[in-house]
Amino acid sequence: MAFDGTAVAGIVKELSEKLMGGRIDKTTQPEPDEIIINIRSKGSNYKLLLTANASAPRLGFTTQSKISPLKAPMFSMVLRKHLSGGRIVDIVQPDFERIVELHIDAMDEMGDRSVKILVIEIMGKHSNIMLLDTNRRVLDAIKHISPAVSSVRTILPGAVYSRPPGKMNPLDVDSLADFKDMIEQGLSIQKSIVQRLNGISPVMASEICARAKIHPEAPVTALSASDIQKLFDTFLSIMQQIKNGHFTFNIYYNEAGKTVDLAAYPLAQYAMHKAEPYDSPSAMLETFYTKRDESYRIGQKTADLRKLVSTHLERCRKKSVMHDKTMEEIKDRDDLKIKGELLTAYLHMIEKGAKVFTAANYYDNNNPLDIPIDPVLTPSENAQKYFKKYNKQKRTHHALQEQMANNNSDIMYLSSVMVSMETITDEADIAEIRAELAEQGFAKRRGIPKNKKANKAAKPLKYTSSDGFDMYVGKNNTQNDYLTLRFANSNDIWLHTKDIPGSHVIIAVSEKGGKEPPETTILEAANLAAFYSRARNSSQVPVDYVAKKHVKKPNGAKPGFVIYDYHKTVYVTPQEPEQNT
C-alpha cells in the first residue's frame, strides 16, 4: 500500500482544515495500539483515529464506534490527564516523513497552560503513538521501547524524543543539481529515489519513472542527460502539486475486484485498473481498511472450512484413482465367464494333470483359446473357479458403479462449495455453508443450530440489468436451491455455467409481467453466472439458460444440484459486474 509521505500530507491538509482550533472532548483506547479522540471543531464533532497497529498503522477521521475496555489503559489515562479540554493549535508533518504531530494547548496539573505534542509515527511494525511535553520529553507512549530493544532510540517516559534517522526532504530538492546529487550510481532508479528521500514509497518512485517513461529497474548509470532531465521534471511536477495541496485520492481495484493499492495522487502505472475516487483521504482510508479487515476476518473464519473441503476433495480424487484402477483390473471379467463355460462344455476332453487346456472358442469362430487350469482340481472344479471369480468381479463392477456415481457427485458438490467460498460477503454466508456441510456429513454439527431459522438469514446478491430486469445470484448451494426451487416463478429465466461449478442466476421476468428479456439482459445475467463460477478467470465460458419450469431437482440430490432441458447456450468472457443493489 502506498501510504507514503504524500498520503500523510493529504491527511494533514484535511486535519488542518477541519481541526485547527478544535477542542478535545474525550480520548479512548479501544485497542492496545489504537486511540480515538473526540474533537469539537467549527460547529462539528469529529472522531480522530490514531492506530499503531503493525499491519495497518494510520491516522484519519472515522465514523466507526468501538467499545472501550471497562478499565482504561494507562496511556489513555495519561492522554485524558494532559489533553482533555485542550485546543489544537498546529498540525505538522516534519520533513515529509510518515510522522504527524498534533500540537495541543492544554492546562497542566498546576493549572498553567502549556503545549503538549501528540505524535504518531506511521512506520509499519515500528509505528508508535507518543505524548510529549513542551520540551519534547516523552510523557508516555502506546509502545515503550527500551535500550535493550533498540540502541537507536529509547521511547520511555522521561526520555527526550528524537525522530527516527531520516533522509532528505523531497520538497527541498528543487534544482537539477540537487536531484543529480541525490540519486546513487550503484542502484536502480527506483531504489535510489526510495533510499535517499523521506516519505517516498516504491510505488511513488515507480510512478515518477512511469510518467517519465523510464523503466524503474534501469540502473542510474544507464541514464542519459535527457533521461535525468525528464525524471527531474516529473519529480518536480509531483512535488509542486503536493506543495500546492493538490491531491487526488483513489483506491485501485483489479479485474477480479481485489484491492490493488491506494494513493493520494493519480497512478499512471495503474491506468488499466479501476480507480474509485474519494473527496476525503480519511474516507478513502476507512473504506480501504474496512474492506481489508472484513476480507481478512472472513478469510480467517473460513480457513478451517477451506481446509475441510480441500481435504474431502483430495480424498474423493484419490478414490477416483482407486476406482479407475479397479475398473481396469476387472474390465476382462466376461472372459472369465467364457472360460468357465468352455471348460464345462469340454469336461470330458480335459486330461488329468493338465495345466492348460486348449478349447475351440465357439464365441469367437471356434478359434483356439488356451485356458490355464489347476492340475490339483478336477475339470468341474476348475470351471466353477472361473465362474466364482467372474461373479465376484461382476458384483464388484455393480458396486463400483454406484460408488463412482456417489464419489463424482461428492466431487461436484465440494467443488461448488469451494466456488461459494469466493462469494462470501458476511458471517451469515459462512454459517449457511457450515450448516450445509454438516447436513451432508462433511462437517461436525457441533455448535451448529439444528433449526435453520436459528441462523441469521443470508441474502442472495441482487443486480439490475441495463434493461431494468432484476437479477439474483446465489452465493452458496443453500441460496441456489432457494432461488431456483422457491423464489423463482415458472417463467423466470434460470442460468448456470455449463458443466462448471458456480452460482444459480435468476432473471425475474415475472416482475416485468412475464416480458421476454432482451439479449443484453441475457448476456449480463450470463456474465454474472460466469463471474460467480469456477471459470471466473477463463474466456468464452458456456452458460446455459432456460425457463425455470424446465429445471428439476432429482430426489435425494445434493444441495445446488439440478437437471434441466430445452436450454440454450451463450458464451461470455467474465467481467466484474457493477455494484449490486
Secondary structure, 3 states (H helix, E strand, C coil): CCCCHHHHHHHHHHHHHHHCCCEEEEEEEEECCEEEEEEEECCEEEEEEEECCCCCCEEEECCCCCCCCCCCCHHHHHHHHHHCCCEEEEEECHHHCCEEEEEEEEECCCCCEEEEEEEEECCHHHCEEEEECCCCEEEEECCCECCCCCCCCCECCCCECCCCCCCECHHHCCCHHHHHHHCCCCCEHHHHHHHHECCCCHHHHHHHHHHCCCCCCCEHHHCCHHHHHHHHHHHHHHHHHHHCCCCCEEEEECCCCCEEEEECCCCHHHCCCEEEEECCHHHHHHHHHHHHHHHHHHHHHHHHHHHHHHHHHHHHHHHHHHHHHHHHHCCCHHHHHHHHHHHHHCHHHCCCCCCEEEEEECCCCCEEEEEECCCCCCHHHHHHHHHHHHHHHHHHHHHHHHHHHHHHHHHHHHHHHHHHHCCCCCHHHHHHHHHHHHHCCCCCCCCCCCCHHHCCCCCCEEEECCCCCEEEECCCHHHHHHHHHHHCCCCCEEEEECCCCECCEEECHHHHCCCCCCHHHHHHHHHHHHHCECCCCCCCEEEEEEEHHHEECCCCCCCCCCEECCCEEEEECCCCCCCCC
